[in-house]
Amino acid sequence: MGSNFMYSTRDHKFIIKEWLSCEKIFDTDRFRDFYSLDDVDEVLDQSLKVCSEVVAPTNDDGDKIMAVLEDGKVIVPPSFKKAFDYVMENGWGASNKDKNAEDAMPGILYGAVHEYMIAANPAFTPYVGLGGGVGNIIKEFGSQEEIDFFTPKLFQGIWGGTMCITEPGGGSDVGDMLSKAYPTDDPNVYKISGTKCFITGGDHDLTENIIHLVLARIEGATRGTKGLSLFIVPKIWINEDGSLGEPNDVNVVSIEDKMGLKGSATAVLNFGEEGNCRGFLLGNPPDENGVGEGIAQMFRMINGSRIDTGHCALSVATVAYNNAVAYAKERLQGRPITNPRGERVPIIQHEDIRRMLLTQKATLDAMRAMIFKGYYYLDIMNFADDQEEVRKAKRFIELITPLIKAYCSDQAWLMITEAIQVHGGYGYTEEYPIARQARDVKIYSIWEGTNFIQSLDL
């Protein structure tokens, strides 16, 4: 039965058009001339059609063909490339991460589009979004030269991107990482040396280059997270005229053999095996106390990724719920408890099945409400003219971000176990999609800082 993508725009239309005061967002100077509430139905209907017809068919390939490492290079299923190019070329991809692009959607509207894409193939979607996330960090903290040099191709999807934080000896304990950066004759260019692991999209053949954001400690900087700096490290060095040059001594050691999201390449990367890996320092070098700017810069991307992670969990769990409802309507089993001699009935008529389905529906609706309230406040924070509203939105986002990540990823796992239970023994088999959704969803309580780590933010 494969992934069996089932989704609807109904909840998102209600949230955007009726529940939240999205007129405030559409009426800001940023969006007034480009989007209105009247555009919502068309955008959501068209994006769901794209995700159903273009993205969803790639999901089975991701799970069966998988991302594979051959001769030091990662190859993803061929269908991923076709879908990736279509998404990027038709305005459904990383260009929407560019806050200044005229055709970029409001975050709350693109959030719905993004949800359909995740649900259609959660292993494919990180390739789409990471380049835009890297582009935003460079735009916020880079020099004008770096912005002009890197961001256009990141937002266009010509180049991909990654966050390189975790190391074999340091995951949540970021301050103990061993990656080093050494000055060169160019004050903005450093030699990079170190190993990073669990790097999502660490290598692939979807784009002509990959821009890694690498946390490392400049020689002489202070210990702990305070001493870290962030570097722009291209997989392939880029010449001054923008053309691609020689490989930048970034090597794929391996990719993980994971229980789920098998089409998403999770890589171990070595930087500077031959001493020739170069990176551009983002922002300023460490100050007189050896304090760098890297951890604060990287957390701007991490916090956005934490909201995305909670949203990924919701998306996968919603597909599981929709499949459970469809199965419960079709599966004939047993007779009503009030009429034990009557005809067999679909299991959706049994009280305990209804309890499990209603538990899923209520929990998923609450998760979606929390996530889209977050997108709403992000748009207010980024685009509203009233500075008091901006201040309140910023405080709300600081509170709700770890809740979105932790609550949604924990609950999604539990809700999928209910969807499995609805399917009975069939839910434990790969014949139905629920087993894959269970395999795919578990990572989200671990990604971007484990859920216990999220509690430290509160």
N, C-alpha and C positions, 0 to 999 in steps of 0.2 A: 504493500500500500504506500510505501515511501513516506515522504514528509507530509503529504496531504494538507497543503496550505489552505486554511479557512480563516477568513477575516471579514470585518465589516467596518464601514466608516461611521456608523450610527453614533457610537459613544463620543467620537472626536467632534462631530458636528454639534452635538449637544454641549460639550465642554466649551468649545470655541465660540459658538454663536449664541448660547443661552446662559450657561452657568457663569463663566468669567466675563469681566467687563473688558473684552478684547477691543472694543471701540477705542479705548485709550491707547492701545498699541498701534492700531491701524491709522489713528489720527495724529500720530507723532510726525514731526518734520521728516523723519527718516523714511516712513512708509506711505505717507498720505497720497503721493502721486503714483504709487505703484501697486498697492494692495488695498482691498477693503473687505468687509464681511461678505459682500456679494460674491467674492472670488473663492470663498472657502469651499463650497460644494464642488466646484469644477476642479480645483487643485486636488482635493482629497479623492474624488472619484477617479481622476486620471492617474494619480500616483498609485492607487490601489490596483488599477488595471495593469500598470507597468510592473508592479511587484508580482502580481499574479502570473503575468504572461512572460516576463523576461527574467526576473530574479528567482522566483520559486522553483522553476524547473532545474536550476543549478544545485539545489539542496542535496538531492540524491547523489549527484556526482561528487560533492564535497565529502560525503560520508563514505562513499565506496571507492572512488578514484583517489581521493585525499590529496593533500599537498605532499610532495615527495622531494627528497634531496638526491640530486644526481650530479656527480662531478663538481661538488661544491656549490651548486646552485639549486634553488627551490623552484619547482615547477608546480603550478596549480592546475586544476582541471581546465581544459580548453573552454568549457562553457562559461567559466568565471570571467575570462578575458572578454568574451562577447558582451556579457551582461555589464561588466565594468565600463567598457567603452560606451555602451548605450546610456548608462546612467549618467556618466560624466558629460557626454556630448549633449544631452537633452536637459541639463539643468537640475538634475535630481541629486547631485553629489556634493563634492567638497566646496564648490563655489558658494554654497549656502552658509558656509562657516565664515565667509568673508563679510564682516559687518559693514564694510563700505561699498560692497558691490551693489549696483543698482537693482539687479534682478534677484538678489538674495532674499529669501522669505523671512518673515518674522520667525523668531525661534519657536514660538508656540505652534505655528503652522508647520514648520519643517519638522518639529517634533513628531507630529502625526505621520508625516511622510516617512520619517526615519523608523517609526514603529512598524509600519507595514514592511519595510525593507528588512528589518531585523527578523520579524516573524517569518518572512519568506525564506531567508537563509541567514541564520545568525553567524555562520562561519565566513560568509562573504562580506558582511557589512563593515567589519573593522578596516578592510582594505580601502573602503570608500571614504571613511571619515578621518582616518589618522593624518593624512596629508593636510587637510584643512585645519586640524588641531595644531599641528606643527607650524603651519603658516600663521596662525593667530598669535602664537608665542613669539615668533620672530617679529611680527608686526608690532607687538606691544613692547618688546625689550631690545630689538635689534637696531642697528644704525640704519639710516635711510638707504645706504648702499646695500646692506644685507637685505632689507625689505624689497628693494627693487630687483635684487639678484635672485632671491629664492622664492618669494611668495607667489608670483604669477603662475608659475608652473605647478606649485603645490596646490593652489586653489583650482587649477584647471584639470588636475588629475594626471598631468604628464609625469610628475614625480610623486612618489609615495613618501610616507613619513613613519617614524616610530618614536616611542619614548624608551630610552635605555637607562633603567634605574637598577633593577635587581641584579645581584651577583651571586655566584654559587655560595659564598660565605656571608651574604648579607641581603635579606629580603626586607622584612619589616624594619630591621635594624639598619636603616639606611646610612647612619653616620659611620658605620664600620666598613664601608666599601673601600676597595683597594685600587680602583682605577685612578690613574695618574695623568697629569697634563704637564708638559715641559715647554718652556718658552722657546721660541725660535727667533731668528733675526727680524721677523715681522711681528710687531707687538700684538697684533690681533690674531695671529695664527700660532697654534700650539701643537706639539706632537702628543698624540693620545695613545695610552697603553692600558689595556685591561680586558676583562672578560665579563660579558653581560649575559644573563640567561632569562628564560621565560619572556622573550621579546616578541610580542604579537606583531605579525607582519614583518618580522626581522629580515626576511628575504622573500622575493617572489618575482614572477616574470610578467606582472601586470603593467608595470611602468618602466620607463627607460632608466630611472635612477631612484634611489631612496635616500631621503635626508633624515639621518638619525639625530635626535637630541640626546646627548650623552652627558650624564652627571659624572664628574671626575674632580679630583683634588689637585689644584696647582701646587707644584713643589713649594714647600714652605708655608702653606696655608694651615690654619688651625685645625685641630682634631674635631671630629663629630660633624653633624650636619651643617654647622655654621661655616665650615671651611670649604664647602662644595661650590663648584662653578658649573655652568651649563655651556655645552659646546655644540655647534652645528657641524655635524660630521657627515659629509656625503659618502655614499657607497662608492661612487665614481667621482673623482675630482673634476671640478668644473673650471674650464678655462675662463680667462677674463672676458672673452667675447660671448660667454654663455654656452659654448659648445662643450661636449663631454670630453674629458681627457683620459688619463690613465686610472686604473683601479686604485683605490685609496687605502689599501692594506686593511680592508674590513672583510673578515672571512667567516663563513658559516661553519661552525664545528659540527652541529647536529640540529635536528628538529625533534621536538618531543612526540612520543607515541602516546596520544591522549585518549581518554575515554570518550570524549565528545569534541565538537567543533573541529573535526578532522580536516576540513578544507582550509582552516586558518593555520598558517604556518607559525608555530611558536618556537623560536630559534635560540640557540646558544651562539653568540657572536664573539669573536676575538678581534680586538682592535690593536693594531700595531705589532703583529707577530714578527714582522721584519723591520720594525722601527720606522715605518714610512707612513703611518696614519696621521693625517692632519685634520685639525678642526678649528673653526672660528669661535673665539670666545664671544658669548652672548652677554652684552652689558659690560660691566666694569670688572677689572681684576680685583682680587681680595684687597681690603683696605690695610691700614698699618697694623691692625690687630689680627690680620690673617682671615678676616671674615669675608666670604664670598656671597654672591647673589643667587647662586644656582638653585638652592632648595626652594626659595620663594618663587622663582620663575617657574620651576617645574610644577609646583603645586597649583599654579594657575591652570595648567593643563590637566593635572590629576583631578582637581575638583570638578571640572567639566566632565571628565571621564567617569567619575563616580556617579553622577546623575545618569550618564549614558548606560552605566552598568546596571543600575536599578531598572532602567527602561528596557534593557535587553532581557532581564529576568522576567519582567512583566510580559513582554512580547512572546517569548517562548511559552510561558505558562498559559497565555491566552489561546494560542494555537492548540495546546493540549486540552484546555477546557472546551473549545469549540468542537474538537474531535470527540470528546467524551459525550457532549450533548447529542451530536449526530449519531454516535454509536448507541446511546441509550434509547433513542427514538426508533431505531431499527431492530435492536436485539430483542427477540421474543423469549421470555423466560419467566416461568412461574405464573401464578394467578393472584388476583387481588386478595389481600388479607381479609377483606370484608365479604369476599365471595369465593371461597376456596374450591368450589366446584365449577366455577365459571371458565371462560375461555382464557387461554394464555394471553398475556399482555406484554407490550414493550416495557422494558425494565424501568423506563423513566416514570412509569406509574407507581413504582414501589417507593415507599416512604424513605428508606435509607438512601436509595439512589438520588432522590430529590434533595435530601439533606446534603449529600456530597456535592451535587451540582450547585446548589444555592450557596454553600460555603465558598466554593470557588468563585462564583459570580460576584458575591458581595466583597470578597477580599480583593479580587482583581479590580473591581470598580474603585475601591478605596486606594489601591496602589496607583491607579491611573490618575485619580484626582490629586494625589500628593505630587506626582511627577509633573503634571501639567500646571499645577499651582507654582511649582518651581520654575518651569519655562516662562510662565507669565511674569514672575518677579524678575527673572533674568532680562526679559525684554524691557520691563520698566526700568531696571537698573542701567541698562545699556543705552536706552533711547528716550526716556521721558525727559521733559523739559523742567518739571517741578523737582527741585533738588531735595525737598523734604520727602517726596515719594521715592526718589532714588535712594536716599539714606535708609528709609524703612525697608525697601526691597533688598538692599544689600545685607541688612541685619537678618532678614528672613532667610535669605539664601545661605548665609553662614550656618544657621540653625538646621535648615531642612536638608542640606546636601548629604551629611552622613546618614540621616534617617532614610532618605530615598535609597541610598546604596544598600544599607544594611537590612532595613525592614523588607524592602521589595525582594531582595535576593534570598533572604531567609524564607519568606512566605511563598515565593514562587516554587521553591523546592517542595514545600509541604503541599501546595496546591496540585502539583503534578503527581504526587503520591496519591492524592484523591482521584485524579483522572485515571491513574493506573488501576485503582481499586474499582472504579466504575466499569472498566473493561474486563474485570475478573482475570482469569488465567491468560487471556489474550493480551492483556496489558503488559505482561511479563515477557512477551515475545517480540521479536523484531518485525513480525508480520504487520503490526500496527505501529503508528508513528510515535506513540507515547513513550516507548522505551528510548528512542533517540532523543526526545525532548528532555527526558530525565538525565540522559548522559550530557546533553548540551548545557542544561541550566545550572549544573552544580558548580561550575567554575565561578559564577558571578558572586558568590559569597566569599571567594578567595581573591579575585581580581582587585586591583587598585587599593590594596590594603585589606586584610581580612576583616571580617565584620566586628571582631573584638577590637581591632585597632580603630575602627570607626568610633567606638564608644569613647575613646580618648579625646576625640574632637569635641565631644559634648561636655 
